[in-house]
Amino acid sequence: MIKKILLILFFSINANAALEVTIAQGKVEPTPIAITQIFGADSDTARYGNTLRQIINNNLTNSGLFYTVNEDLYIQSDNLVEKVPRFEDWKLIKAQFLLSADVSKTDKGIRLRMRLYDVFNAKEIEKLQLSIPDENLIRRVGHTVSDIVYERITGETGYFDTRIVYVSEIGPLDQRVKRLAIMDQDGHLDSHQFLTDGKNLVLTPRFAPNNQIVTYMEYKNNLPRVYIYNLKTGEREIVGDFPGMTFAPRFSPDSQSVVMSFSDPNNAANSEIYLMDLNTRSRLRLTNDSGIDTSPSFSPNGEKIVFNSDRGGSPQLFIMDKNGDNIKRISKGRGVYGNPVWSPRGDLIAFTKLTQGNFHIGVMDTNGNNERVIVRDFSLESPAWSPNGRYLIFHRQKRSNLDGTGGEVSIHFIDITGYNERVIPTPLDGSDPAWSPLL
Amino acid sequence: MLKKLFMLIVAGFFLASCAATKTEEGGNVDAASTSASSSSGGEITAGTQEDLIVNVGDRVFFEFDSSELTVDAQATLDAQAAWLMQYPDTNITVEGHADERGTREYNLALGDKRAFSVYSYLAQAGIDTNRMEYVSWGKERPDVIGSDETAYSQNRRGVTIVSN
């Protein structure tokens, strides 16, 4: 992903192997990191550096895998881009890693130089220099640097230079106005943008794994159908133009097809799962059962599909081959299951479960074993994976009351260990979040 | 003009005859929700949504996670079919809805099955399918706001909307 960013003119990776941070099951002890000022020669660059530092600090802290050592404790206050740090000073305040950077103006825009040090081993482990042609890219730059630090220290793929598409909600609960909206993964207001005007109800946006295209459902002229939205061109296009409702769309791993439900009037409006090739527009029916079949989600290798069906009586999770063969129930627990989503790592399936009056979001192995609840509340829905498969985002809705109050819905982030839950801020209420691939 | 008057009389006649069943079959008309509340003052125009709501019952209710028509629901739909026979120029859209205790996508599917149950019942009762459309709103348009069974039972519904 780093290579993809055009703004990088020069970039060097230190050849040392990544240092492993212990990420076992259960609670992760966050790694202490010190982030010096991002130095600038004048007030403009100093301000720029300050903003960058905030972005990086927030990202790393929000991941739950880092905490930043309180700046008041710093003994050394120098710019450590060209100067070797006094490692003893940093060891004393228990910083395990040390990040220093500076920014300066050049003919080609802004230059950022960064150094990452392993304090305990007293050595530089990463350095980079970025040439930033456009000041407005500051948030992308902050995210990119965060990804480099995260990857270098944890050994996992980063996820900061990504966006979240979701449904922004406002108005009375029985006449909700819903708009597609998009923002950086941290929910920063500067990055926030509405994609639709709220005239038509929109639901369940999902990113293509390989590009900046979103598939979603829209009630255009009161006809609920599946659409795609090209974020680069702004073009919107119907893809589920069938003689009945199409819904629950998701891309295949190669982003060339959309798998979705179609409720055919010639089949008693019973929802079946179809695969549509976006290039040829040919469609293939994958399920054939008198029960509801919906919420399909591909395995990352494209071989299997997990889906939701009430063919056995109550809604449960099933997997099938990509052509619809070998259907097998995988959910084993009591309760009503839904929303299965295959992890990008391929090893887990996230789901919702309704039991004993509460919704649960959990993960299970792809054969249904080792089911584990991550979060439980009155109303939880729409789990979506971070591109590195370590985190989930979902929405949480409060109870509503007869007088019309309540029902607030917000987007949350959580580590799949069940720790480090936090709200991702949105200007209005938010639901149905979905994560982009790395930009 | 005369024709309209005649229709009104016929409507009144017919409705009086089935009023007894109507009140039993969940016709606890929640008129405030979908209709304009003009009924307080003026007369109800025959063949309108308001007429349907007040004198026939515009909706049927479903059991949890079910799209089967109950006996009560069938009685309401029989009355709706008779009413639609009476106003042959009236077209309708049947909306299928679900309560909030399910995923968005499952509820869209369920809402569609519910809407289709109503639609096909009316079709079997002799209403031309060219006069009817149906659509699922899943759990997106509750009639009663609230997170309790009272609200849920009102929200698991199929609603007949006069579309012209």
Contacts between the chains, C-beta under 8 A, distances in Angstrom:
chain1	res1	chain2	res2	distance
A	172	B	145	7.5
A	173	B	142	6.3
A	173	B	145	4.9
A	174	B	33	7.6
A	174	B	141	6.1
A	174	B	142	5.2
A	174	B	143	6.8
A	174	B	145	5.8
A	175	B	141	7.5
A	176	B	140	6.9
A	201	B	140	6.2
A	203	B	104	6.2
A	203	B	108	7.9
A	203	B	140	7.4
A	204	B	104	6.4
A	204	B	105	6.7
A	217	B	108	8.0
A	222	B	93	7.7
A	222	B	135	6.0
A	223	B	135	7.4
A	224	B	108	7.1
A	224	B	135	6.7
A	224	B	136	6.6
A	244	B	112	7.7
A	245	B	108	6.9
A	245	B	112	5.3
A	245	B	135	7.4
A	245	B	136	5.8
A	247	B	105	6.2
A	247	B	108	5.0
A	247	B	109	7.6
A	248	B	105	4.2
A	248	B	108	7.3
A	261	B	105	7.1
A	261	B	108	7.9
A	261	B	109	6.5
A	263	B	109	6.4
A	263	B	112	4.4
A	263	B	113	7.8
A	263	B	136	7.3
A	265	B	116	7.2
A	268	B	113	7.5
A	268	B	116	6.1
A	268	B	120	7.4
A	269	B	112	4.7
A	269	B	113	5.6
A	269	B	115	7.1
A	269	B	116	3.4
A	269	B	134	7.5
A	270	B	109	8.0
A	270	B	113	6.5
A	271	B	108	8.0
A	271	B	109	4.0
A	271	B	112	6.9
A	271	B	113	7.9
A	292	B	106	6.6
A	292	B	109	4.3
A	292	B	110	6.7
A	292	B	113	7.2
A	294	B	105	4.9
A	294	B	106	6.0
A	294	B	108	7.6
A	294	B	109	5.0
A	295	B	103	6.9
A	295	B	105	4.8
A	295	B	106	7.1
A	308	B	103	7.3
A	308	B	105	7.2
A	308	B	106	6.1
A	310	B	65	7.5
A	310	B	106	7.8
A	314	B	65	7.3
A	315	B	65	7.9
A	315	B	102	7.5
A	315	B	103	8.0
A	315	B	106	5.7
A	336	B	65	8.0
A	336	B	102	7.2
A	338	B	102	6.9
A	338	B	103	3.6
A	338	B	105	7.2
A	338	B	106	5.3
A	339	B	103	5.0
A	339	B	105	7.3
A	352	B	103	6.1
A	354	B	101	6.4
A	354	B	102	7.2
A	378	B	147	7.1
A	379	B	100	7.1
A	379	B	147	7.7
A	381	B	103	6.0
A	381	B	104	6.6
A	382	B	103	8.0
A	382	B	104	7.3
A	399	B	147	3.9
A	400	B	145	5.1
A	400	B	146	5.8
A	400	B	147	5.2
A	400	B	151	8.0
A	401	B	145	7.1
A	401	B	146	6.0
A	401	B	147	7.5
A	402	B	144	7.2
A	402	B	145	6.4
A	402	B	146	4.5
A	402	B	151	7.0
A	403	B	145	7.9
A	404	B	145	5.1
A	406	B	147	7.3
A	407	B	145	7.1
A	407	B	147	7.9
A	432	B	104	7.2
